[in-house]
């Protein structure tokens, strides 16, 4: 396993981050226990979760994943020091989470305490804002004309960010969290947090996790360039495009228990005619060069310049083993050339 810096935190994290959002719906406690133990035994020292999990999000599943991790930690407290634990505060819009309110300094403090209780730990290594208070070009909102940036009150958003930073500082001084990161945010969001941190002597953003895969590369090159030069770790999530890049959904297939058989909060917006064509072409590349489709997609993501640690999630141990093996694989120039031929034909399939 290879390790990389988590921004300027001084922490080193594995190139593989174990994602957990299925724990509590598609996976039970025994599944989670097995995944945690396998990951730790094989060099993974980075685990990511969120108060909103498990998915699909609902009032009934809220907090379940953190509770499952807490259950494991309650039985293995001596192993807490073996890994970097990351979780997230939900952004606005979920009525069953703080009445759907915006993130604020006050709600950060409240949410951190609640997560610590569910996780059964004294501290969180990386506390992330799951999505911003303002609408951002994520979750199929990245096409021109879908959202309007000029309608945003910049001064108001900046004031909200400052308030959030002050809440994070309170938690850091109390020893409850060590560092903070962003998720589903933009280049402006990163830089405004950095500007406010520098101006007011507040905690500096360590990382950002955004959706990134062969089917969804909107962060390349501008946001990733920004991360590299500002020492902000870039953490791709959904590197398999919610499972699409495995090929299991081709032809309208919906394998029993798979993610696309569950109701989706934003609909199955990744299910498009162009995705079908792109995935079929990537499967041919994988077959030609002796990779599984999942390993081709993950190995590609891992080799992108500027990617720090890729978040992977699996609903079975076989999937986890297959996915983790991808990070020991090297893609030759010939493989990369074939991948790029497909990518250039289908650069924005959803």
PyMOL commands that set and color helices and strands:
alter all, ss='L'
color gray80, all
select helices_A, chain A and resi 29-41+64-75+77-82+98-100+105-119+154-173+187-200+222-229+244-246+250-252+259-261+273-289+293-303+317-328+333-345
alter helices_A, ss='H'
color red, helices_A
select strands_A, chain A and resi 3-5+12-14+16-19+46-48+84-89+124-129+177-183+205-211+233-237+310-312
alter strands_A, ss='S'
color yellow, strands_A
deselect
rebuild
show_as cartoon
